[in-house]
Amino acid sequence: MYRAFAGRLFVFLVFIGLFSCNSSTDNKGGMASNARSVPIEGYVVSPSAISSRIEATGTLVAFNETTLQPEVSGRVIELNIHEGEEVSKGTLLVKLFDEDLQSQMLKIRAQKELAVQTLQRLSDLLKVNGISQQEVDQAATQLKTIEAEEEIVRVQIGKTEIKAPFNGVLGLRSVSVGAYINPATVVCTIRSREEMKLDFAVPEKFGALIKQGMKVQFTLEGDTSHYNAVVLATEQSIERDTRNLKVRARVLDHSSRIIPGSFAEVNIPLEERHNALMVPTQAVIPQARNKVVIVSKGGKAVFSPIKTGVREAAMVEITEGIQPGDTIATTGILFLRPDMPLSFSKIN
């Protein structure tokens, strides 16, 4: 019985040993097979022409826009604000109570008239040596003092009026006749209609390419039409938080759809290059500190660090790290390792 058990145990151990050897041989064969080559697809890099463009978001702004507020406190006695109406520069919109100032003006004008007559009489007497020059000078000084007081009251009366500062369209008013208002009260807004501005921002690396006079295009939400604008100026510093450069452009087109405050998608042409190296987007492998592509050199995989430029829908520009004629891997890149043999099943 003991001999039978020992015999069976010996056969079992031999079987296990043979199975282990076969498995080890198969694994080594598989690793050797993987080390030999990985069938992938490739792409041959060649120079091509591209038109460098960037997209940004912007906001339409009225070329002239302001809130109308009084300079002094007072009661509204006249209101000529018709919401949505277009007015001309200098149109009287609001008049505050000023009867007290008007009374002061009447008094000063009477004093001025008397001072003018007095100066005239003394000037006539000076001609016949009836008085001294000093008395004439005193009368002239008195007249100038009264004229200065008249100017002060005139300015104070002007502060009781709110006039349109430029040609524009009135917004919604917030006061009525009889209301008592102060310098903090917003009466309404006024915006110019003829010209519009477009404000947008571009990343810091493109800031040097934005020039005064450059033409840009933009579209509006729900509108497929393309509108044109020309760059007026740029902010002379980069924003710390966003690392963007602010740009302002003047809108060249006129349309009822172009309304202040509207959101705009801005398309900015930067430059046209004829020797750009473009590769498929999926060939670029992002890493912690940089980006790489897998280049075939001597039939083996070489991980080459790169710098990217313009990005299109399916292609991206490589500015550093590859040369024309290089063959790069576009599929199976997650399974490749440095110095692994490459076998391309298809090359584009």
C-alpha positions in Angstrom: 0.0 0.0 0.0 2.8 2.3 0.9 4.6 1.6 -2.4 1.4 2.3 -4.4 1.0 5.7 -2.7 4.6 6.6 -3.2 4.3 5.7 -6.9 1.3 7.9 -7.4 3.0 10.8 -5.6 6.1 10.5 -7.9 3.9 10.6 -11.0 2.1 13.7 -9.7 5.3 15.6 -9.0 6.7 14.7 -12.4 3.5 16.0 -14.0 3.7 19.3 -12.1 7.3 19.7 -13.1 6.5 19.2 -16.8 3.6 21.7 -16.6 5.8 24.3 -14.9 8.5 24.0 -17.6 6.0 24.4 -20.4 4.4 27.5 -18.8 7.9 29.0 -18.3 8.8 28.3 -21.8 5.5 29.8 -23.1 6.0 33.0 -21.0 9.5 33.4 -22.2 8.4 32.9 -25.7 5.7 35.5 -25.3 8.1 38.0 -23.8 10.5 37.4 -26.6 7.7 37.8 -29.1 6.7 41.2 -27.5 10.4 42.3 -27.4 10.8 41.6 -31.0 8.1 44.1 -32.3 4.7 45.6 -31.8 2.6 46.2 -34.9 1.5 49.8 -34.9 0.5 52.6 -37.3 2.9 55.5 -38.1 2.9 59.0 -39.6 5.7 60.5 -41.6 6.3 64.2 -40.6 6.4 66.6 -43.5 6.2 70.4 -43.7 2.8 71.9 -44.5 1.2 75.3 -44.7 -1.0 76.5 -41.9 -2.8 79.6 -41.1 -2.3 80.3 -37.4 -5.5 81.4 -35.7 -6.7 81.5 -32.1 -10.1 81.8 -30.7 -11.2 83.9 -27.7 -14.3 85.0 -26.0 -15.3 88.7 -25.9 -17.9 91.2 -24.9 -19.5 94.0 -27.0 -19.3 97.4 -25.4 -20.8 100.7 -26.5 -18.1 103.1 -27.7 -19.5 105.7 -25.4 -21.6 104.7 -22.4 -22.3 106.4 -19.1 -24.8 106.8 -16.3 -26.5 110.2 -15.9 -26.3 111.5 -12.3 -26.8 115.1 -11.0 -23.9 117.1 -9.6 -26.0 118.6 -6.8 -29.1 117.6 -4.8 -32.5 119.0 -5.7 -36.0 118.4 -6.7 -36.8 117.4 -10.3 -39.0 120.0 -12.0 -38.5 119.0 -15.6 -37.9 115.5 -17.1 -37.3 115.0 -20.8 -36.2 111.4 -20.8 -38.1 109.1 -23.2 -36.8 105.6 -22.8 -35.1 104.2 -25.9 -35.1 107.6 -27.7 -32.1 108.8 -29.5 -30.9 112.2 -28.4 -28.3 114.7 -29.6 -25.4 116.0 -27.6 -26.4 119.0 -25.4 -30.1 118.0 -25.1 -31.6 119.0 -21.8 -32.8 115.9 -20.0 -33.4 116.8 -16.4 -33.9 120.2 -14.7 -33.7 120.7 -10.9 -35.3 123.4 -8.8 -33.1 126.6 -9.2 -35.3 129.6 -8.3 -33.1 130.6 -5.5 -30.1 130.7 -7.8 -32.1 132.6 -10.4 -32.9 135.3 -7.8 -29.2 135.6 -7.0 -28.5 136.0 -10.6 -31.0 138.8 -11.0 -29.4 140.6 -8.0 -25.9 140.3 -9.4 -26.9 141.5 -12.8 -28.5 144.6 -11.3 -25.2 145.3 -9.4 -23.3 144.7 -12.6 -25.3 147.2 -14.5 -24.8 149.8 -11.9 -21.1 149.1 -11.7 -20.8 149.5 -15.5 -22.5 152.9 -15.4 -20.3 154.0 -12.5 -17.1 153.0 -14.3 -18.3 154.8 -17.4 -19.0 158.1 -15.5 -15.7 158.0 -13.7 -13.8 157.3 -16.9 -15.4 160.4 -18.4 -14.4 162.5 -15.4 -10.8 161.2 -15.6 -10.6 162.6 -19.2 -11.2 166.2 -17.8 -9.0 165.5 -14.8 -12.1 165.6 -12.5 -10.9 162.5 -10.5 -7.8 160.5 -10.0 -6.8 157.3 -11.8 -7.0 155.4 -8.5 -10.8 155.9 -8.3 -11.3 154.6 -11.8 -9.2 151.5 -11.0 -11.3 150.8 -7.9 -14.5 151.0 -10.0 -13.0 148.6 -12.6 -12.0 146.2 -9.8 -15.5 146.3 -8.4 -17.0 145.5 -11.8 -14.7 142.5 -12.2 -15.6 141.2 -8.8 -19.3 141.3 -9.7 -18.6 139.6 -13.0 -16.8 136.8 -11.1 -19.8 136.3 -8.7 -22.1 136.2 -11.8 -20.0 133.4 -13.3 -20.1 131.4 -10.0 -23.9 131.6 -9.9 -24.1 130.7 -13.6 -22.0 127.5 -12.9 -24.3 126.6 -10.0 -27.3 127.0 -12.2 -25.6 124.8 -14.8 -25.2 122.1 -12.2 -29.0 121.9 -11.8 -29.3 120.7 -15.4 -28.4 117.2 -16.8 -27.7 117.3 -20.5 -26.8 114.6 -23.0 -23.0 114.3 -23.0 -22.9 112.8 -26.6 -25.2 111.6 -29.3 -26.8 108.3 -28.0 -29.8 106.3 -27.0 -31.4 106.6 -23.6 -31.9 103.6 -21.4 -34.5 103.1 -18.6 -35.1 106.0 -16.3 -35.3 105.5 -12.6 -36.8 108.9 -11.4 -40.0 110.9 -12.0 -40.9 114.6 -11.8 -41.0 115.8 -8.2 -38.4 113.3 -7.0 -35.7 114.6 -4.7 -32.3 113.3 -6.0 -28.7 113.6 -5.0 -25.3 113.0 -6.7 -25.6 109.3 -5.9 -28.9 108.9 -7.8 -28.7 107.2 -11.2 -31.2 108.9 -13.4 -30.7 106.7 -16.5 -28.0 105.5 -18.9 -27.0 106.7 -22.3 -25.1 104.7 -24.9 -23.8 105.7 -28.3 -25.4 103.7 -31.2 -23.1 104.5 -34.1 -19.9 102.8 -32.9 -19.2 99.7 -30.8 -16.2 98.2 -29.2 -15.2 94.6 -28.7 -13.2 93.6 -25.6 -11.5 90.2 -25.5 -8.3 88.6 -24.1 -5.6 86.4 -25.5 -3.1 84.1 -23.8 0.2 85.7 -22.8 2.2 83.7 -25.4 0.2 85.3 -28.3 0.4 88.9 -26.9 3.4 90.0 -29.0 1.5 89.0 -32.2 -1.5 91.3 -31.5 -0.8 94.6 -33.4 -2.8 97.8 -33.7 -4.8 97.8 -36.9 -5.1 93.9 -37.0 -8.4 92.7 -38.3 -10.4 90.1 -36.4 -13.8 88.4 -36.9 -16.5 87.5 -34.4 -19.8 85.8 -34.2 -22.7 86.3 -31.8 -24.8 83.8 -29.8 -27.5 82.4 -32.1 -26.2 84.3 -35.1 -24.2 82.6 -37.8 -23.1 85.9 -39.5 -19.5 86.9 -39.3 -18.7 90.5 -38.2 -15.5 92.4 -38.6 -13.5 94.5 -36.1 -10.1 96.2 -36.1 -7.7 96.2 -33.1 -7.5 99.7 -31.5 -5.1 99.0 -28.6 -3.9 96.4 -26.0 -3.5 96.7 -22.3 0.2 97.3 -21.6 0.5 94.6 -19.0 -0.4 90.9 -18.5 -3.1 90.1 -15.9 -1.6 88.2 -13.0 -4.5 85.9 -12.3 -5.3 84.8 -15.8 -1.9 85.4 -17.6 -4.0 87.0 -20.4 -3.6 90.2 -22.4 -6.6 92.5 -22.7 -7.4 93.7 -26.3 -9.9 96.3 -27.5 -11.2 96.4 -31.1 -13.5 98.8 -32.9 -16.5 97.1 -34.6 -16.7 97.9 -38.3 -20.1 96.5 -39.1 -23.5 97.9 -38.2 -26.4 95.6 -37.3 -29.4 95.6 -35.0 -28.0 92.3 -33.6 -24.9 94.0 -32.3 -26.0 95.0 -28.8 -23.8 96.2 -25.9 -23.1 93.4 -23.5 -23.5 90.6 -26.0 -21.2 87.6 -25.8 -18.9 87.1 -28.8 -16.7 84.4 -30.2 -13.6 86.0 -31.6 -11.5 84.5 -34.4 -8.0 86.1 -34.5 -5.7 85.4 -37.5 -2.1 85.5 -36.3 0.3 84.4 -39.1 0.6 82.0 -42.1 3.5 79.6 -42.1 4.5 77.2 -45.0 7.0 74.9 -43.1 4.9 73.9 -40.1 5.4 70.3 -38.8 1.9 68.9 -38.0 1.2 65.5 -36.4 -2.0 63.7 -35.4 -3.2 64.8 -32.0 -3.3 61.2 -30.7 0.5 60.9 -31.2 1.2 63.4 -28.5 1.7 61.8 -25.0 1.2 64.3 -22.1 3.5 63.8 -19.1 3.9 65.5 -15.8 6.3 68.2 -17.0 6.3 68.0 -20.7 4.9 66.2 -23.8 6.6 63.5 -25.9 6.1 61.7 -29.2 7.5 58.2 -30.0 9.9 58.5 -33.0 11.2 55.5 -34.9 15.1 55.7 -35.0 16.9 52.6 -36.2 13.7 50.6 -35.9 13.4 51.3 -32.2 11.1 53.5 -30.1 12.7 56.8 -29.0 10.6 59.0 -26.7 11.3 62.6 -27.9 10.3 65.6 -25.7 8.5 68.2 -27.8 6.9 71.7 -27.7 3.5 72.3 -29.3 2.1 75.3 -31.2 -1.1 75.7 -33.1 -3.8 73.1 -32.4 -6.4 72.2 -35.0 -9.3 69.7 -34.9 -7.2 66.5 -35.5 -3.6 67.9 -35.8 -1.2 69.8 -33.6 1.9 71.7 -34.6 5.3 70.6 -33.2 7.7 73.5 -32.8 10.6 71.6 -31.2 11.6 67.9 -30.9 11.1 66.4 -34.3 12.5 66.8 -37.9 10.9 66.5 -41.3 11.0 62.9 -42.4 10.7 61.4 -38.9 8.3 58.5 -38.5 6.2 58.7 -35.3 3.9 56.2 -33.8 0.2 57.1 -33.8 -1.4 53.9 -32.4 -0.5 51.5 -29.6 1.6 54.2 -27.9 0.5 53.2 -24.4 2.1 49.7 -24.8 5.4 50.9 -26.2 8.6 51.3 -24.1 11.9 53.0 -24.9 14.2 51.1 -27.3 11.4 48.6 -28.1 11.5 47.4 -31.7 8.8 48.9 -33.9 6.9 47.2 -36.7 4.6 49.5 -38.7 1.5 47.9 -40.2 0.5 51.2 -41.9 2.3 54.5 -42.5 0.4 57.6 -43.5 
